[in-house]
Amino acid sequence: MPDFNRSRGEALASMGRIRRILRNTQGRLVIQHEPRDIAAMPRIPAYLD
């Protein structure tokens, strides 16, 4: 667990909730600093850029 988490139990529970939401909605978690996640995102059309 990262140092900024005050409660290991609460952090693990939060991660479990996120996993359940993703599984139930067939969603995808995108980490904004992960190049592979950014590369997989749909591109904005040029006229909106």
PDBQT receptor file of N, H, CA, C and O in Angstrom, charges set to zero:
ATOM      1  N   MET A   1       0.827  -1.171   0.000  1.00  0.00    +0.000 N 
ATOM      2  CA  MET A   1       0.000   0.000   0.000  1.00  0.00    +0.000 C 
ATOM      3  C   MET A   1       0.882   1.248   0.000  1.00  0.00    +0.000 C 
ATOM      4  O   MET A   1       1.890   1.293   0.705  1.00  0.00    +0.000 OA
ATOM      5  N   PRO A   2       0.516   2.244  -0.772  1.00  0.00    +0.000 N 
ATOM      6  CA  PRO A   2       1.276   3.504  -0.750  1.00  0.00    +0.000 C 
ATOM      7  C   PRO A   2       1.235   4.156   0.628  1.00  0.00    +0.000 C 
ATOM      8  O   PRO A   2       0.308   3.932   1.406  1.00  0.00    +0.000 OA
ATOM      9  N   ASP A   3       2.228   4.946   0.910  1.00  0.00    +0.000 N 
ATOM     10  H   ASP A   3       2.981   5.128   0.278  1.00  0.00    +0.000 HD
ATOM     11  CA  ASP A   3       2.325   5.607   2.218  1.00  0.00    +0.000 C 
ATOM     12  C   ASP A   3       1.165   6.546   2.508  1.00  0.00    +0.000 C 
ATOM     13  O   ASP A   3       0.823   6.758   3.671  1.00  0.00    +0.000 OA
ATOM     14  N   PHE A   4       0.544   7.121   1.462  1.00  0.00    +0.000 N 
ATOM     15  H   PHE A   4       0.821   6.948   0.517  1.00  0.00    +0.000 HD
ATOM     16  CA  PHE A   4      -0.507   8.098   1.698  1.00  0.00    +0.000 C 
ATOM     17  C   PHE A   4      -1.829   7.465   2.118  1.00  0.00    +0.000 C 
ATOM     18  O   PHE A   4      -2.742   8.183   2.526  1.00  0.00    +0.000 OA
ATOM     19  N   ASN A   5      -1.959   6.137   2.030  1.00  0.00    +0.000 N 
ATOM     20  H   ASN A   5      -1.218   5.554   1.699  1.00  0.00    +0.000 HD
ATOM     21  CA  ASN A   5      -3.167   5.464   2.516  1.00  0.00    +0.000 C 
ATOM     22  C   ASN A   5      -3.100   5.351   4.033  1.00  0.00    +0.000 C 
ATOM     23  O   ASN A   5      -2.131   4.823   4.578  1.00  0.00    +0.000 OA
ATOM     24  N   ARG A   6      -4.101   5.834   4.694  1.00  0.00    +0.000 N 
ATOM     25  H   ARG A   6      -4.888   6.263   4.251  1.00  0.00    +0.000 HD
ATOM     26  CA  ARG A   6      -4.132   5.803   6.161  1.00  0.00    +0.000 C 
ATOM     27  C   ARG A   6      -4.608   4.456   6.696  1.00  0.00    +0.000 C 
ATOM     28  O   ARG A   6      -4.236   4.044   7.795  1.00  0.00    +0.000 OA
ATOM     29  N   SER A   7      -5.429   3.783   5.911  1.00  0.00    +0.000 N 
ATOM     30  H   SER A   7      -5.731   4.118   5.018  1.00  0.00    +0.000 HD
ATOM     31  CA  SER A   7      -5.993   2.519   6.363  1.00  0.00    +0.000 C 
ATOM     32  C   SER A   7      -5.868   1.474   5.263  1.00  0.00    +0.000 C 
ATOM     33  O   SER A   7      -6.480   1.594   4.202  1.00  0.00    +0.000 OA
ATOM     34  N   ARG A   8      -5.082   0.468   5.525  1.00  0.00    +0.000 N 
ATOM     35  H   ARG A   8      -4.585   0.370   6.387  1.00  0.00    +0.000 HD
ATOM     36  CA  ARG A   8      -4.909  -0.610   4.542  1.00  0.00    +0.000 C 
ATOM     37  C   ARG A   8      -6.242  -1.262   4.213  1.00  0.00    +0.000 C 
ATOM     38  O   ARG A   8      -6.536  -1.538   3.050  1.00  0.00    +0.000 OA
ATOM     39  N   GLY A   9      -7.053  -1.508   5.247  1.00  0.00    +0.000 N 
ATOM     40  H   GLY A   9      -6.815  -1.284   6.192  1.00  0.00    +0.000 HD
ATOM     41  CA  GLY A   9      -8.358  -2.147   5.052  1.00  0.00    +0.000 C 
ATOM     42  C   GLY A   9      -9.279  -1.319   4.174  1.00  0.00    +0.000 C 
ATOM     43  O   GLY A   9      -9.942  -1.860   3.289  1.00  0.00    +0.000 OA
ATOM     44  N   GLU A  10      -9.331  -0.009   4.407  1.00  0.00    +0.000 N 
ATOM     45  H   GLU A  10      -8.793   0.431   5.126  1.00  0.00    +0.000 HD
ATOM     46  CA  GLU A  10     -10.188   0.857   3.591  1.00  0.00    +0.000 C 
ATOM     47  C   GLU A  10      -9.682   0.933   2.153  1.00  0.00    +0.000 C 
ATOM     48  O   GLU A  10     -10.477   0.948   1.213  1.00  0.00    +0.000 OA
ATOM     49  N   ALA A  11      -8.360   0.980   1.979  1.00  0.00    +0.000 N 
ATOM     50  H   ALA A  11      -7.714   0.967   2.743  1.00  0.00    +0.000 HD
ATOM     51  CA  ALA A  11      -7.798   1.024   0.626  1.00  0.00    +0.000 C 
ATOM     52  C   ALA A  11      -8.131  -0.258  -0.136  1.00  0.00    +0.000 C 
ATOM     53  O   ALA A  11      -8.515  -0.199  -1.304  1.00  0.00    +0.000 OA
ATOM     54  N   LEU A  12      -7.990  -1.402   0.504  1.00  0.00    +0.000 N 
ATOM     55  H   LEU A  12      -7.678  -1.450   1.453  1.00  0.00    +0.000 HD
ATOM     56  CA  LEU A  12      -8.306  -2.673  -0.147  1.00  0.00    +0.000 C 
ATOM     57  C   LEU A  12      -9.795  -2.770  -0.450  1.00  0.00    +0.000 C 
ATOM     58  O   LEU A  12     -10.180  -3.294  -1.496  1.00  0.00    +0.000 OA
ATOM     59  N   ALA A  13     -10.641  -2.268   0.456  1.00  0.00    +0.000 N 
ATOM     60  H   ALA A  13     -10.328  -1.842   1.305  1.00  0.00    +0.000 HD
ATOM     61  CA  ALA A  13     -12.082  -2.275   0.211  1.00  0.00    +0.000 C 
ATOM     62  C   ALA A  13     -12.428  -1.395  -0.983  1.00  0.00    +0.000 C 
ATOM     63  O   ALA A  13     -13.276  -1.760  -1.799  1.00  0.00    +0.000 OA
ATOM     64  N   SER A  14     -11.779  -0.242  -1.091  1.00  0.00    +0.000 N 
ATOM     65  H   SER A  14     -11.090   0.054  -0.429  1.00  0.00    +0.000 HD
ATOM     66  CA  SER A  14     -12.020   0.652  -2.234  1.00  0.00    +0.000 C 
ATOM     67  C   SER A  14     -11.626  -0.021  -3.540  1.00  0.00    +0.000 C 
ATOM     68  O   SER A  14     -12.352   0.064  -4.530  1.00  0.00    +0.000 OA
ATOM     69  N   MET A  15     -10.485  -0.684  -3.543  1.00  0.00    +0.000 N 
ATOM     70  H   MET A  15      -9.896  -0.754  -2.739  1.00  0.00    +0.000 HD
ATOM     71  CA  MET A  15     -10.050  -1.387  -4.752  1.00  0.00    +0.000 C 
ATOM     72  C   MET A  15     -11.032  -2.494  -5.117  1.00  0.00    +0.000 C 
ATOM     73  O   MET A  15     -11.303  -2.726  -6.295  1.00  0.00    +0.000 OA
ATOM     74  N   GLY A  16     -11.560  -3.174  -4.109  1.00  0.00    +0.000 N 
ATOM     75  H   GLY A  16     -11.340  -2.985  -3.152  1.00  0.00    +0.000 HD
ATOM     76  CA  GLY A  16     -12.554  -4.213  -4.358  1.00  0.00    +0.000 C 
ATOM     77  C   GLY A  16     -13.822  -3.637  -4.968  1.00  0.00    +0.000 C 
ATOM     78  O   GLY A  16     -14.397  -4.231  -5.879  1.00  0.00    +0.000 OA
ATOM     79  N   ARG A  17     -14.267  -2.476  -4.470  1.00  0.00    +0.000 N 
ATOM     80  H   ARG A  17     -13.800  -1.993  -3.730  1.00  0.00    +0.000 HD
ATOM     81  CA  ARG A  17     -15.447  -1.822  -5.037  1.00  0.00    +0.000 C 
ATOM     82  C   ARG A  17     -15.210  -1.440  -6.497  1.00  0.00    +0.000 C 
ATOM     83  O   ARG A  17     -16.083  -1.627  -7.344  1.00  0.00    +0.000 OA
ATOM     84  N   ILE A  18     -14.039  -0.911  -6.782  1.00  0.00    +0.000 N 
ATOM     85  H   ILE A  18     -13.329  -0.759  -6.094  1.00  0.00    +0.000 HD
ATOM     86  CA  ILE A  18     -13.720  -0.547  -8.171  1.00  0.00    +0.000 C 
ATOM     87  C   ILE A  18     -13.746  -1.781  -9.056  1.00  0.00    +0.000 C 
ATOM     88  O   ILE A  18     -14.309  -1.742 -10.150  1.00  0.00    +0.000 OA
ATOM     89  N   ARG A  19     -13.147  -2.878  -8.601  1.00  0.00    +0.000 N 
ATOM     90  H   ARG A  19     -12.690  -2.910  -7.713  1.00  0.00    +0.000 HD
ATOM     91  CA  ARG A  19     -13.166  -4.126  -9.389  1.00  0.00    +0.000 C 
ATOM     92  C   ARG A  19     -14.588  -4.583  -9.672  1.00  0.00    +0.000 C 
ATOM     93  O   ARG A  19     -14.904  -4.986 -10.792  1.00  0.00    +0.000 OA
ATOM     94  N   ARG A  20     -15.460  -4.522  -8.644  1.00  0.00    +0.000 N 
ATOM     95  H   ARG A  20     -15.203  -4.195  -7.734  1.00  0.00    +0.000 HD
ATOM     96  CA  ARG A  20     -16.850  -4.952  -8.830  1.00  0.00    +0.000 C 
ATOM     97  C   ARG A  20     -17.580  -4.052  -9.827  1.00  0.00    +0.000 C 
ATOM     98  O   ARG A  20     -18.317  -4.541 -10.683  1.00  0.00    +0.000 OA
ATOM     99  N   ILE A  21     -17.377  -2.747  -9.717  1.00  0.00    +0.000 N 
ATOM    100  H   ILE A  21     -16.778  -2.350  -9.022  1.00  0.00    +0.000 HD
ATOM    101  CA  ILE A  21     -18.015  -1.817 -10.659  1.00  0.00    +0.000 C 
ATOM    102  C   ILE A  21     -17.568  -2.124 -12.080  1.00  0.00    +0.000 C 
ATOM    103  O   ILE A  21     -18.392  -2.188 -12.992  1.00  0.00    +0.000 OA
ATOM    104  N   LEU A  22     -16.271  -2.312 -12.269  1.00  0.00    +0.000 N 
ATOM    105  H   LEU A  22     -15.602  -2.260 -11.527  1.00  0.00    +0.000 HD
ATOM    106  CA  LEU A  22     -15.744  -2.607 -13.611  1.00  0.00    +0.000 C 
ATOM    107  C   LEU A  22     -16.311  -3.916 -14.142  1.00  0.00    +0.000 C 
ATOM    108  O   LEU A  22     -16.694  -4.010 -15.308  1.00  0.00    +0.000 OA
ATOM    109  N   ARG A  23     -16.361  -4.911 -13.288  1.00  0.00    +0.000 N 
ATOM    110  H   ARG A  23     -16.051  -4.835 -12.340  1.00  0.00    +0.000 HD
ATOM    111  CA  ARG A  23     -16.888  -6.219 -13.715  1.00  0.00    +0.000 C 
ATOM    112  C   ARG A  23     -18.381  -6.106 -14.047  1.00  0.00    +0.000 C 
ATOM    113  O   ARG A  23     -18.831  -6.632 -15.064  1.00  0.00    +0.000 OA
ATOM    114  N   ASN A  24     -19.141  -5.425 -13.196  1.00  0.00    +0.000 N 
ATOM    115  H   ASN A  24     -18.775  -4.997 -12.370  1.00  0.00    +0.000 HD
ATOM    116  CA  ASN A  24     -20.592  -5.331 -13.391  1.00  0.00    +0.000 C 
ATOM    117  C   ASN A  24     -20.984  -4.448 -14.570  1.00  0.00    +0.000 C 
ATOM    118  O   ASN A  24     -22.043  -4.646 -15.164  1.00  0.00    +0.000 OA
ATOM    119  N   THR A  25     -20.160  -3.499 -14.906  1.00  0.00    +0.000 N 
ATOM    120  H   THR A  25     -19.299  -3.338 -14.423  1.00  0.00    +0.000 HD
ATOM    121  CA  THR A  25     -20.482  -2.579 -16.004  1.00  0.00    +0.000 C 
ATOM    122  C   THR A  25     -19.679  -2.870 -17.261  1.00  0.00    +0.000 C 
ATOM    123  O   THR A  25     -19.846  -2.212 -18.288  1.00  0.00    +0.000 OA
ATOM    124  N   GLN A  26     -18.806  -3.867 -17.163  1.00  0.00    +0.000 N 
ATOM    125  H   GLN A  26     -18.671  -4.401 -16.329  1.00  0.00    +0.000 HD
ATOM    126  CA  GLN A  26     -17.885  -4.190 -18.261  1.00  0.00    +0.000 C 
ATOM    127  C   GLN A  26     -17.085  -2.948 -18.646  1.00  0.00    +0.000 C 
ATOM    128  O   GLN A  26     -16.779  -2.708 -19.815  1.00  0.00    +0.000 OA
ATOM    129  N   GLY A  27     -16.759  -2.172 -17.614  1.00  0.00    +0.000 N 
ATOM    130  H   GLY A  27     -17.007  -2.367 -16.665  1.00  0.00    +0.000 HD
ATOM    131  CA  GLY A  27     -16.010  -0.938 -17.809  1.00  0.00    +0.000 C 
ATOM    132  C   GLY A  27     -14.513  -1.185 -17.900  1.00  0.00    +0.000 C 
ATOM    133  O   GLY A  27     -14.032  -2.315 -17.810  1.00  0.00    +0.000 OA
ATOM    134  N   ARG A  28     -13.815  -0.110 -18.079  1.00  0.00    +0.000 N 
ATOM    135  H   ARG A  28     -14.205   0.808 -18.152  1.00  0.00    +0.000 HD
ATOM    136  CA  ARG A  28     -12.364  -0.166 -18.171  1.00  0.00    +0.000 C 
ATOM    137  C   ARG A  28     -11.785   0.981 -17.355  1.00  0.00    +0.000 C 
ATOM    138  O   ARG A  28     -12.208   2.129 -17.495  1.00  0.00    +0.000 OA
ATOM    139  N   LEU A  29     -10.832   0.668 -16.518  1.00  0.00    +0.000 N 
ATOM    140  H   LEU A  29     -10.489  -0.264 -16.404  1.00  0.00    +0.000 HD
ATOM    141  CA  LEU A  29     -10.152   1.679 -15.723  1.00  0.00    +0.000 C 
ATOM    142  C   LEU A  29      -8.968   2.194 -16.527  1.00  0.00    +0.000 C 
ATOM    143  O   LEU A  29      -8.121   1.418 -16.969  1.00  0.00    +0.000 OA
ATOM    144  N   VAL A  30      -8.917   3.500 -16.712  1.00  0.00    +0.000 N 
ATOM    145  H   VAL A  30      -9.606   4.131 -16.352  1.00  0.00    +0.000 HD
ATOM    146  CA  VAL A  30      -7.832   4.120 -17.462  1.00  0.00    +0.000 C 
ATOM    147  C   VAL A  30      -6.966   4.903 -16.487  1.00  0.00    +0.000 C 
ATOM    148  O   VAL A  30      -7.439   5.818 -15.813  1.00  0.00    +0.000 OA
ATOM    149  N   ILE A  31      -5.707   4.536 -16.421  1.00  0.00    +0.000 N 
ATOM    150  H   ILE A  31      -5.323   3.792 -16.969  1.00  0.00    +0.000 HD
ATOM    151  CA  ILE A  31      -4.751   5.241 -15.579  1.00  0.00    +0.000 C 
ATOM    152  C   ILE A  31      -4.140   6.341 -16.433  1.00  0.00    +0.000 C 
ATOM    153  O   ILE A  31      -3.501   6.058 -17.446  1.00  0.00    +0.000 OA
ATOM    154  N   GLN A  32      -4.331   7.581 -16.034  1.00  0.00    +0.000 N 
ATOM    155  H   GLN A  32      -4.850   7.810 -15.211  1.00  0.00    +0.000 HD
ATOM    156  CA  GLN A  32      -3.947   8.691 -16.908  1.00  0.00    +0.000 C 
ATOM    157  C   GLN A  32      -2.454   8.820 -17.139  1.00  0.00    +0.000 C 
ATOM    158  O   GLN A  32      -2.050   9.485 -18.093  1.00  0.00    +0.000 OA
ATOM    159  N   HIS A  33      -1.633   8.226 -16.325  1.00  0.00    +0.000 N 
ATOM    160  H   HIS A  33      -1.961   7.686 -15.550  1.00  0.00    +0.000 HD
ATOM    161  CA  HIS A  33      -0.189   8.324 -16.550  1.00  0.00    +0.000 C 
ATOM    162  C   HIS A  33       0.389   7.054 -17.177  1.00  0.00    +0.000 C 
ATOM    163  O   HIS A  33       1.607   6.894 -17.247  1.00  0.00    +0.000 OA
ATOM    164  N   GLU A  34      -0.477   6.162 -17.629  1.00  0.00    +0.000 N 
ATOM    165  H   GLU A  34      -1.467   6.292 -17.572  1.00  0.00    +0.000 HD
ATOM    166  CA  GLU A  34      -0.020   4.911 -18.230  1.00  0.00    +0.000 C 
ATOM    167  C   GLU A  34      -0.110   5.022 -19.755  1.00  0.00    +0.000 C 
ATOM    168  O   GLU A  34      -1.211   5.062 -20.303  1.00  0.00    +0.000 OA
ATOM    169  N   PRO A  35       1.027   5.071 -20.442  1.00  0.00    +0.000 N 
ATOM    170  CA  PRO A  35       1.019   5.248 -21.901  1.00  0.00    +0.000 C 
ATOM    171  C   PRO A  35       0.163   4.225 -22.648  1.00  0.00    +0.000 C 
ATOM    172  O   PRO A  35      -0.480   4.578 -23.636  1.00  0.00    +0.000 OA
ATOM    173  N   ARG A  36       0.138   2.975 -22.204  1.00  0.00    +0.000 N 
ATOM    174  H   ARG A  36       0.660   2.688 -21.401  1.00  0.00    +0.000 HD
ATOM    175  CA  ARG A  36      -0.673   1.963 -22.895  1.00  0.00    +0.000 C 
ATOM    176  C   ARG A  36      -2.160   2.283 -22.798  1.00  0.00    +0.000 C 
ATOM    177  O   ARG A  36      -2.902   2.077 -23.758  1.00  0.00    +0.000 OA
ATOM    178  N   ASP A  37      -2.602   2.786 -21.645  1.00  0.00    +0.000 N 
ATOM    179  H   ASP A  37      -1.999   2.954 -20.865  1.00  0.00    +0.000 HD
ATOM    180  CA  ASP A  37      -4.005   3.157 -21.494  1.00  0.00    +0.000 C 
ATOM    181  C   ASP A  37      -4.344   4.354 -22.377  1.00  0.00    +0.000 C 
ATOM    182  O   ASP A  37      -5.386   4.369 -23.031  1.00  0.00    +0.000 OA
ATOM    183  N   ILE A  38      -3.471   5.350 -22.396  1.00  0.00    +0.000 N 
ATOM    184  H   ILE A  38      -2.624   5.337 -21.865  1.00  0.00    +0.000 HD
ATOM    185  CA  ILE A  38      -3.703   6.537 -23.223  1.00  0.00    +0.000 C 
ATOM    186  C   ILE A  38      -3.741   6.154 -24.700  1.00  0.00    +0.000 C 
ATOM    187  O   ILE A  38      -4.595   6.642 -25.440  1.00  0.00    +0.000 OA
ATOM    188  N   ALA A  39      -2.842   5.299 -25.132  1.00  0.00    +0.000 N 
ATOM    189  H   ALA A  39      -2.149   4.902 -24.531  1.00  0.00    +0.000 HD
ATOM    190  CA  ALA A  39      -2.785   4.881 -26.536  1.00  0.00    +0.000 C 
ATOM    191  C   ALA A  39      -4.054   4.129 -26.955  1.00  0.00    +0.000 C 
ATOM    192  O   ALA A  39      -4.429   4.164 -28.127  1.00  0.00    +0.000 OA
ATOM    193  N   ALA A  40      -4.709   3.461 -26.025  1.00  0.00    +0.000 N 
ATOM    194  H   ALA A  40      -4.404   3.433 -25.073  1.00  0.00    +0.000 HD
ATOM    195  CA  ALA A  40      -5.903   2.685 -26.340  1.00  0.00    +0.000 C 
ATOM    196  C   ALA A  40      -7.171   3.536 -26.393  1.00  0.00    +0.000 C 
ATOM    197  O   ALA A  40      -8.214   3.052 -26.831  1.00  0.00    +0.000 OA
ATOM    198  N   MET A  41      -7.102   4.784 -25.959  1.00  0.00    +0.000 N 
ATOM    199  H   MET A  41      -6.254   5.178 -25.604  1.00  0.00    +0.000 HD
ATOM    200  CA  MET A  41      -8.274   5.653 -25.950  1.00  0.00    +0.000 C 
ATOM    201  C   MET A  41      -8.633   6.074 -27.369  1.00  0.00    +0.000 C 
ATOM    202  O   MET A  41      -7.751   6.223 -28.215  1.00  0.00    +0.000 OA
ATOM    203  N   PRO A  42      -9.935   6.269 -27.634  1.00  0.00    +0.000 N 
ATOM    204  CA  PRO A  42     -10.312   6.757 -28.958  1.00  0.00    +0.000 C 
ATOM    205  C   PRO A  42      -9.752   8.159 -29.187  1.00  0.00    +0.000 C 
ATOM    206  O   PRO A  42      -9.643   8.951 -28.251  1.00  0.00    +0.000 OA
ATOM    207  N   ARG A  43      -9.407   8.450 -30.401  1.00  0.00    +0.000 N 
ATOM    208  H   ARG A  43      -9.495   7.807 -31.161  1.00  0.00    +0.000 HD
ATOM    209  CA  ARG A  43      -8.842   9.763 -30.750  1.00  0.00    +0.000 C 
ATOM    210  C   ARG A  43      -9.953  10.757 -30.990  1.00  0.00    +0.000 C 
ATOM    211  O   ARG A  43     -11.002  10.404 -31.529  1.00  0.00    +0.000 OA
ATOM    212  N   ILE A  44      -9.733  11.993 -30.597  1.00  0.00    +0.000 N 
ATOM    213  H   ILE A  44      -8.881  12.280 -30.159  1.00  0.00    +0.000 HD
ATOM    214  CA  ILE A  44     -10.669  13.078 -30.854  1.00  0.00    +0.000 C 
ATOM    215  C   ILE A  44     -10.574  13.416 -32.352  1.00  0.00    +0.000 C 
ATOM    216  O   ILE A  44      -9.473  13.557 -32.885  1.00  0.00    +0.000 OA
ATOM    217  N   PRO A  45     -11.715  13.546 -33.025  1.00  0.00    +0.000 N 
ATOM    218  CA  PRO A  45     -11.650  13.931 -34.439  1.00  0.00    +0.000 C 
ATOM    219  C   PRO A  45     -10.901  15.252 -34.611  1.00  0.00    +0.000 C 
ATOM    220  O   PRO A  45     -10.979  16.136 -33.757  1.00  0.00    +0.000 OA
ATOM    221  N   ALA A  46     -10.190  15.374 -35.702  1.00  0.00    +0.000 N 
ATOM    222  H   ALA A  46     -10.127  14.656 -36.395  1.00  0.00    +0.000 HD
ATOM    223  CA  ALA A  46      -9.353  16.553 -35.960  1.00  0.00    +0.000 C 
ATOM    224  C   ALA A  46     -10.150  17.854 -35.890  1.00  0.00    +0.000 C 
ATOM    225  O   ALA A  46      -9.624  18.870 -35.435  1.00  0.00    +0.000 OA
ATOM    226  N   TYR A  47     -11.401  17.841 -36.328  1.00  0.00    +0.000 N 
ATOM    227  H   TYR A  47     -11.828  17.015 -36.697  1.00  0.00    +0.000 HD
ATOM    228  CA  TYR A  47     -12.179  19.088 -36.331  1.00  0.00    +0.000 C 
ATOM    229  C   TYR A  47     -12.572  19.530 -34.931  1.00  0.00    +0.000 C 
ATOM    230  O   TYR A  47     -12.999  20.671 -34.758  1.00  0.00    +0.000 OA
ATOM    231  N   LEU A  48     -12.445  18.667 -33.921  1.00  0.00    +0.000 N 
ATOM    232  H   LEU A  48     -12.097  17.740 -34.062  1.00  0.00    +0.000 HD
ATOM    233  CA  LEU A  48     -12.725  19.044 -32.537  1.00  0.00    +0.000 C 
ATOM    234  C   LEU A  48     -11.455  19.409 -31.777  1.00  0.00    +0.000 C 
ATOM    235  O   LEU A  48     -11.513  19.943 -30.669  1.00  0.00    +0.000 OA
ATOM    236  N   ASP A  49     -10.345  19.123 -32.364  1.00  0.00    +0.000 N 
ATOM    237  H   ASP A  49     -10.298  18.689 -33.264  1.00  0.00    +0.000 HD
ATOM    238  CA  ASP A  49      -9.056  19.327 -31.701  1.00  0.00    +0.000 C 
ATOM    239  C   ASP A  49      -8.688  20.781 -31.620  1.00  0.00    +0.000 C 
ATOM    240  O   ASP A  49      -7.630  21.122 -31.089  1.00  0.00    +0.000 OA
TER     241      ASP A  49
